[in-house]
Amino acid sequence: MSITGKVALVTGAGQGIGRAIALRLAKDGANIVIADLNEDEARAVAEEVRAIGRKATSFRADVSIRDEVYAAIDHAEKELGGFDIIVNNAGIANVQPLSEVTPEEVDRILKINVQGVLWGIQAAAKKFKERRVKGKIISASSIAGHEGFAMLGIYSATKFAVRALTQAAAKEFASDGITVNAYCPGVVGTDMWVEIDKRFAELTGAEVGATYKKYVDGIALGRAETPEDVAAFVSYLAGPDSDYMTGQAPLIDGGMVYR
């Protein structure tokens, strides 16, 4: 059993973890919709998927806008002939002391990290039901969804919220055969962590690179996580071997947070 021939939509797939997920799902047999704000990056990843030998299409979508998420899923069905898997991967970070977080910062991160996941869950479930598909809904949480981190309080709150949405949606959609799970990476060597590290340097006076090194040094397996590490686990969640799993948000962090 495999995901060969399934249609998967991955948000924020123009780079980083999202790109790695799209490529891994393609290698495992799925046809892919690359949904991203950056059209050039999305098209480039779609070309990489085609080079693997799978069908691919790109779609510009801002996940904070409900109609655009619904449109992306309609695009998947129209262009690739089906819809079986959504990976709500798009997200942003916010590094700021809780005492200084502004209403504008809170509004922005909630719209992308929480509402963006909600719209993805909502739109995917609706389409799965219409198509009578026992689909897979997979969303990005984080180690910060299991433990609140200093200077990352609002980000942590959004990732805790993803876990709550995952649990609630799993209960609501189980009778339709739809499974809903999340994945919780740790310190992944992507552009997001470059920006997090720079922001920590600004706020704490640490040297650039020092915060990243501190967190990596605390990983039991002795190295930073790669996007491919995350993608391998997401592929499991997308495939039939996880059919009896729902409402869960496992940690995949190399040994940082233990639950």
N, C-alpha and C positions, 0 to 999 in steps of 0.2 A: 504494500500500500504506500502511496506517496501523494504529493500535491501536484503531480503532473497534469497539466491542462486546466488547473484551477486559475481563477483570476484574482489577483491580490492588488489592493491599492495601499500604497505606503505614503503617508504624509511626511513632509520635511525630508524627502528622499533625494534632494539635490546634492547633498554632501554628508559627510560624517557617518553617524550611526544609521541614518535613514538610507543612505546610499548602500552601505554594506548589507543592510537587511534586504533591500531590493535585489541586489546581485546574488545574495545567498538563496533567496526564494526562487530566483530565476534558475540558478544552477540546480536546484532541487525540482525543477520542472514547471514552475508557475509562470503565467503570463502576467506582466506587471504594468500598473499605472503609477507613474512617478508624479506625485502631486507636490508642488513646491511654489513658493512665491517667486523664486528666481527662475524665469523661463529658460534661460540659457543653460543653467546647471541641470535643470530637469531634462531638457532635450539631450544633453550630453550623457546623462545616466541612462536614458532610454536607449541611446545608441549602444552603450555598453551591454545592456540587456539583450539587444538584438544580436550583438556579436557572440553572445553565449548560445544563441539559437532559439531564443524565446521571443514571443510577441511582446511589444511594449508600446506605450503611448504616454505622452506627458500632458499635464494639465496644470495651469496656473490657478492656485487656490490659496486664499487666506483663511486658515482654519477658524479664525475668530468670527468669521462671517458665516452664519448658518446656511444661507442659500448657496454659498460657494462650495460647501462641503457636500450638500445634496447634489449639486451640479457635477461635482467630481465623480460621484458614484454613478450618476446617470451616464456620464461619459465612459466610465469603465464598461458598463453594460452594453452601450451602443458600439463602442470601438472594438472591444475584445470578446463580445458575445456572452458575457456572464458576469457574475460577481460572487465571490466565495469567502474572501478574507479581507479584513481591513486592519492595518497597523497604524494606530494613532500615535505617530512618532514625533510629530512637530512640537517644538517647545522652546522656551527661552529661559535664561537664568536671570537672577537679580541678586547682586551682592551689595548689601546695605545693612547697617545696623537697624534693628527694629525701631529705635528711637528717631530715626531720620527718614524712614520710608515715606514717600509722598503718595497722595491719592492717585496721581497720574501713574506712578510705577505700579501700584497695586492693581489698578484698573487694567493696565496693559497685560500684566502677567496672568491675571485671572482669565482674561478673555482668550488668551492663547493656550495656556496650560490646562485650564479647567473647562471653560466653555468649548474650546476646540475639541477636547476629548469627548465632551457630552454630545456635541453635534455629530461627531463621528460615530459614536455608539448609537445614537438615535437614528441617523440616516441609514447606517448599515443594517440595523435590525429591521427597519421598515422595508428595505429592499430584499433582505433575506426572506422575510415573511411573504412578500409579493411573489417571489420566485420559488417559494417552498424549498428553500435551501437551509440546511443545517450549517450555518456559517460560523466563522471564527472572528471574534472581536478581540484585538490585542492592543494594549495601550502602554505608553511609556510612563512608568513611575520612576523610582530612584531609591538609592539607599536613604536619600533625604525624605522618602515617603515612609520610612520606618524609624528614622531618628532625626530630630531637628538639629540643624547645624548652625552654630553662631555665624552671623553675617549672611546667612542663607535662610533666614527665618521665613520670609514670604515664599521663596522658592520651595522650601520644605513643606509649607502649608498647602501649596498647590499639588505637590506630589502625594501627600496624605489624602487629599481630595480625590485624586485619581484612584487610589485604592478603594475609597468609599464608593465611588461610582462603579467600579469594577464589581464589588460585592453586590451592590444593589441590582445592577443590570443582570448579573449572573442569576439572581433569584427571579427576576422578572421575566427573563427570556428562556429559562431552562425548559419550560414546557413546549417551546418551539424548537428545541434541539439546538439552540444557539449557545455556544460557550463564550465566556467573557473572562479574559485573564489579562494580567499586566506583567511587565518585566522591570526589574529594579537594578540597573547597572550601578557601578561605583565610579571610580575615577578613570574616565576613558580619554585617551590621548587624541582629542579633537579640538577644533577651533574654539568650541564653547569653553573648554577648560583653559585654553590660552587666555581668553578674555576674563575668566574667573580669576585666574592667577594675577593678571595685571590689575584687576580691581582690588584684590586683597593687598597688593603692593601699595596701591594708592591710599588705602584706608589704614593700613597697619605700619607702613614704613618698611616692610620686609622687601628684600631684593626680589626682582622679577625672577620667577622660577622657584623661589624658596617654598611658597605655599604648595605648589604642585608637588615638589619633592617631598615635603613633609607628609602629605597624604599618601603618596606612592610608597614611601618608606614604611607606612603602617599597613600595607597589604600583605597578608600572610604568604601568598604565593610568590611574592618578591618582584612583581613587575606591574606596570600600569596595564589596565585593560585595553584591548583593542576593539574597534568597531566590529570586527569579525567575531570576537568572543560573544558579543551581544547578539549578533545576527544568527549565530548557530543556535542559541537558545530560542530565539524568536521563531526560527524554522521549526523547532520541535513544537512550539505552541500552535503553529499554523498547520501542522500535520496531523495525521490520524492517530499517532501514538499518544496524543494528549486529549483524545476524545472524551475521556472520563474525568477530565480536570476542568473545573470552572470556579470562578470567584477568587482566584488566587493571585498573589503578587510576589513571586519568589525573588530572592536576592541572587544576583549573579555579579559578584564584586571581587572575587579572588580572595575573600576572607578579610572583610573590614567590619561589617555589621553582622551580628549573629542573633538570629531569632528562632 
